[in-house]
Amino acid sequence: MLNIALFGPPGAGKGTQSEYLIKKYNLAYISTGEILRNELKSESELGLQAKAVIERGELVSDEIIVQIIEKFILEHQNAKGFLFDGFPRTYIQAYILEGLLIKLHSSLFALLNINIDDKEATKRLIKRGIDSGRSDDNVKVIENRLVAYHKKTVPVLDFYKEKGNLVNIDGIGSIPEIQNRISESVEKALSKQWINVVLYGAPGSGRATYGKKLAAKFNLVYISTGDILDKELSNKGQFSQEIEKYMNKGSHVPDEIVVRLLEQRIAEKPKAKGFLFKGFPRTMIQAYILDGLLRKHHTNISTVINFNVPTLDLISRLEKRGKTKDAMPYDKSIESIVQRLREHEQKTSLVLEYYKKQEKVIDIKGTLSKEETYTKLKQIINKELTQNHSL
Ligand code: AMP
């Protein structure tokens, strides 16, 4: 999902610029002001409740705004993203928006702040009042709206500045000029976005083979927790002694260590376009950990590729692998292979369910040829990179 909010004083050109963004990114547009005006016109209960406040140029209550936004989101459940105009308009509404988007497993990608000063805003609003007859575009109400803007709305900027997704745009210029500025800023911000893909599947399902190939092709970082642990051991890194202790006992390396190493690996790649995770998350706890880790970087899981290979094929592949230099210890007998596959299914199936509920899982049929599989995978990554899901 790509969610954007248009911000700026009344008259900044939010409504005008919204058309371009809606078309370009295929977004569902919600203008709280427009909805309220329609409610007023139809003299609905909500409209009547808000009438006096709007006519004074003050802000209507958060309760009313939340009702409007929730209804709209519910009616547009399949939207590719939302473009908010006139919301969030108070510091509290910024929190409300965060909460509403968490419910959609998403968040706000950027707040586009279209900057114009009060003089310019007043000039434009008076003209709009004459052209469109909008009743709140008259000198007295305009003054109140600008007062409300400075007092209540401007603090929203601090919220997003702190979060790191505030984008400032100079709002003075022709409509196409400002559109270009918006387009460039959004594209620039999108190009900095990570895509995060979980390669999910049983041992032998091809995650590593294709993961490494995709990482090289798309300039992504392939992260295999198994490989990271091996590397830490062979490099005699800071956690190597502890890792060895657990491995010698035949037990799993605790999450505390795995997470530290994951964090290090992510931090090593500040310019990454994205990450392909293999072998992590294996448990629900690790799924939550990964969500948290990515959120810290203002991002989230974009998609989960499920390598769906029939069990008999897996057994045959692993048995063959057992005879090569890539053999894993459990590849040595059919019995241990079956045991490993069973363990995978029991331990990780909840993780797959978790992502399925979020509608993030794409299945890759194990019956496809190698070429077909790779083509399909390239398409998936390409789509992710261009559409770029965002937090
Ligand atoms: P607008 O069309 O965005 O300028 O909104 C017109 C009027 O609707 C404002 O002056 C407010 O009274 C009301 N309004 C619109 N959006 C909000 C909001 N998010 N919170 C409170 N009041 C709003």
Boltz pocket constraint, residues with backbone or C-beta under 6 A from the ligand:
constraints:
  - pocket:
      binder: B
      contacts: [[A, 10], [A, 32], [A, 33], [A, 34], [A, 36], [A, 53], [A, 54], [A, 57], [A, 58], [A, 59], [A, 60], [A, 61], [A, 65], [A, 85], [A, 86], [A, 87], [A, 88], [A, 89], [A, 90], [A, 93], [A, 136], [A, 145]]
      max_distance: 6.0
